[in-house]
Amino acid sequence: MKPKYLFSMGVLLTGMPDMKAQIPVNKELLTESWPASWITPKAAQREYGVYFFRKKFYIKAKPKYFPVHVSADNRYRLFVNGVPVCAGPARGDLFNWYYESLDLAPYMTAGYNVVSAQVWNMGKYTPVAQISNQTAFLLQGDTMNEDIVDTDQAWMVLKSLAHNPCSTDNAERLKAYMVVGPGDDMNGMYYPWGYQYVDFKDSKWEKAELICNASPAGHGTDNRWTLAQRTIPLMDEHLERFEEIRRCTGLKEELPKDFLLGSAPLRIPTYTKVSILIDQSYNTVGYPELVLSGGRNAKVQLTYAEGLFDEGGQKGNRAEVEGKHIEGNYDIFTADGGEKRTYRPMWFRAYRYVQMDIKTLDQELVIEDFHSMHTGYPMKLKASFTSND
């Protein structure tokens, strides 16, 4: 197979980002304090933590246009009625803290709706590029017509008991400079499945606490975060199927031929250890998504790497796997036994190889599907080349 090359520096990359126009911002929000407040949970504000925010509300008719502006510290993923809408924010600094401007109307309906967000603060594990003040979330309707979703004390919040950091020793273990932050160790037994939907019961959640009203850049005096509209395009996502299984150990039966196509589930018997090495055949960036059923208390570890190591700690030819093992950043998911649970890390992963190490207990685990949502900035690729070197 010929390697594929795409250079992000120099003259070889001739595509330019598709700079889609941002939704215009109400001029008052550019010069005055915002009605919406930054909100936060009752928690240690600069420590590792993952939080779920949501607000349920009623509207008489589906809107034609519903512009909002959203941000968080450190990061967020926004949902409307269960549909993922956006992830961000674009990284800036405390004097230029970016927000995304979105139209939520396509995801809304007449009657009850819910806007929700998963917000996380990596604390001492934050990536090197991440600037932070404290855990916080912000959503601002563009005008009074959209102020029903403004972040205030009507928003509910829950601290995740399902999440812990893992793969925190990457630099020492890999003897490399690692700047990407930790992996996610998520226990599905404690995850609030379905919190993104209207009918979820949040009566045991707490009310969010107010920090301060948001202020645009050049205005305000507290300098916690002074807001600027995102200046780069939103990152795209699209389905990316894995190319090939290079090896599999621990299974008595052969892997289903169409497993990587998502049309043949993989069944892992009780009290079984399985290791599956998957080769994408090229380096990529995306959100791996693992869809599981059953397998209560089964653990799945996903390890990512661009090449495998030999016994001497050398990678050599990246296409070779014989006699080599994987080392890299990893995530862990513990199944809760539910049907078609989707696990996805909070932030994207970079890899060519993904190794899936599975350990089941007293319930069969069914892997319904395993794929990735490729992500990146929109790019019109105008030139490329391949080489057999």
Secondary structure, 3 states (H helix, E strand, C coil): CCCEECCCCCCCCCCCECCCCCCCCCHHHHHCCCCCEEEECCCCCCCCEEEEEEEEEEECCCCCCCEEEEEEECEEEEEECCEEEEEECCCCECCEEEEEEEECHHHCCCEEEEEEEEEEECHHHCCCCCCCCCCEEEEEECCHHHHHHCCCCCCEEEECCCEEEECCCHHHHHCCCCCCCCEEEEEHHHCCCCCCCCCCCCCCCEECEEEEECEECCCCCCCCCEEEECCCCCCEEEEECCCEEEEEECCCCCCCCCHHHCCCCEEECCCCEEEEEEEEEEEEEEEEEEEEEECCCCEEEEEEECCCECCCCCCCCCCCCCCCECCCCEEEEECCCCCCEEECCCCCEEEEEEEEEEECCCCCEEEEEEEEEEEECCECCCCCEECCC
